[in-house]
Amino acid sequence: MTAPDPLPRAVVLVEGASDREAVLAAARALGRDLAAEGVRVVALGGAGGVARQVAELTAAGLGDRLRGLYDVGEEAFFRRALGAADAGDLAARGFFACVADLEEELVRALGVAGVEAVVTAQREARALETFRNQPAQRGRAPEAQLRRWLGTTSGRKARYARALVEHLDPGALPPPLRRLLAAT
C-alpha cells in the first residue's frame, strides 16, 4: 500500500494550457522545478472554472496555498471566487493580472522582432506572413497581428508560450509572471 500524496506546498491556478506552459518554462528559466518543489500548476480551461477549483481546493485545506495568473478582463471571476475586494487584494493573495493576456505580455517583453525570430525558429514564418496578408489583418499593428495569430491554430498558443519564454532572458520575464513565481 502506497502512502497518499502529500498536499502540495502551493497550487497555481492559470486560465489555460498556454499559461501553464509559460509558468513552467519561466520557472525552469529561473532554475526552478515546480513539481519537485511541491507546486502544482493547474490550467482551469477558462476563467469561468476558477470558482469551482477554488472551492474544491479550499475544501481540501489548500485555500491559503493558492496562487494564480489571470487576464485583467477576467478579474471579476477571480475576485468573486476568492472573495477579493480589488486587484490589490488579489495581488496580496498571490494572484497577478496580465494586461490583456499572457500572450500580449510575452509579445511586449520580446518585441515584434523577437517573436518573429521565434516564429522563424519554429518554421512558421510563411504561415505568419499568409495570416498578415489577410484583409482583416493588413491595417492592424504588428503586435496585435502576432497576438491574434498565436491563437489561430489548436495547440499553437501553448507551444509558443513555452518557446517565447525560453527565448527571453530570465530578467525580462513579464512582470505578472515574475511576481507569480516570486510569490510561489
N, C-alpha and C positions, 0 to 999 in steps of 0.2 A: 504494500500500500504506500502510495507516494504522499508526501506532505502537501497540503493545499498551497497554492501560490500565495506568497506574501502580498499584502496590499502594496500597491505602487507608492513610491515616495511622492510622485506628482502625476497628474493626468492633464495633458494639454489638449484642449478642445479647439479644433480648427474646422472651418466650414467645409472644405473638400479635400480630395486626394492631392490636388496640386499644392495646397497649403501644407499638407502633411509632408510631402516630398521636400518642399522648401525648408521646413523646420528641421527635418532630419539632415538634409545636406548642410544647412547652416551650422548645426551642432557639430557635424563632422569637420567642417572647415575650422571650427574653433577647437578642435582636438577632443571633442566630447562624444561619448557613446551613450545616448539617452537610455537605451534599453538596459545597458549594463549599470546605469545609474538608478534604475528603477523608475524611469519616467516613461509613461505610455502616451503616445500621440494618437488621438482619435479623430478621424475625419467624420464629421456629422452628416455628410450628404446634403448639406444646405443648412442655413441658419435656423430654419424652422424646426430642426431637430434638437436644438440646444436645450429647450425646457425639459424634454423627456430625459436626455442624457444627464443633465444637472440633477434632476430628481432621483434618477437611479443611482448615480454616484454619491449623492448626499446620503441616500438611504443606506448605502454600503459603507458609510463612515469616511467618505473621501471629500466631503464638502470643502474643508479647509485646504485641500491639496490640489484644487482645480486652478488651472491657468488657461489662457487662451489667446487666440488671434482672431479678429473679425474685421469685416468690411464696415466702414463707417455707416453705410446705408442700411446695415443690418443691426445697428446698435440697439434698437428697441427690443429685438428678440433677446439679446444678451442681458440688457438691463432688467427686463421682466423676469427672465429665468433666474437671475442672480439676486433679484431684489435690490438692484443698484440705483442710486439716485441720479447719477450722471456719468459721463465718460471718466471724470476724475475718480469717482468711486470704483468704476470698473478697473482702471489702471492700478489703483491701490490694492485691488484684489488679484492683480496679475493678468488682466485681460487688456490687450492692446489693439488699437484700431489702425487699419490700413486706410489711407485716404479714399481711394476708390476700391481697390482690391490689391492683393499681394502682387499680381502681375504688373499693375501700374507702378507699384513701389519698386519692383525689380527693374522695369524699363527705365525709371527715373535714375536709379542707382547706377545702372550700366551705361545709360545713354544710348541713343539710336545706333551709333557705330558699334558699340559693344554688343548689343542684342543682334545686330546684323552679322557680326563675326560669329556668334554662337549659332545663328541660323545657317550660315555657310558651313560651319564645322559639322552641323547636323545634316548637311547635304539637302537643305530645303530652300536654298536661295531662289531657285526657279519658282517654287510654289508661292513664296512670298511675293515675288515680282508679279506673277499672274494675279494674285489677290490685289495687289496695289493698283493694277491696271483696270480693275473693275470700276464701272462708272460711279458706284456709290462710295468708292474709296479715294477717288482721284483728288478731291479737294480737302481731304482730312489731313491733319498733322501727322507726321511720321510716327510719333509716339502713340497716337490713337489707332493708327493702322496696325502697328505691332501688337498692341494690347488686344485688339479685336481678332487679329489673325491667330493669336495663340489659342483662342477658343473655338476655332472653326473645324477642328478635326478631333475625333474621340481620342483621348489619351495624350494629346499634344500639350495641354496645359501642365499636366503632371510631369511629363518628360522634360519640358522646358523649365519648369520651376526648379527642378534639380540642376539642369545644365546651366541656367543663368546664375544660380547661387554659386555653383562650382567655378564659374568664370570670374566671380567677384573676388576682390581682395577681402579677407575677413573683416578688415576695418571699415569697409564700405558697405557692409550689410545694411539694408534698410532699417531705420530706427525702430519700427514696431517689432521686427524680428530680433534685433539686438536686445531690446527691452524684455521681450518674452523670455529669451534664453538666459538673461541675467536674473530674471525672477524665478527661474525653474531650477 
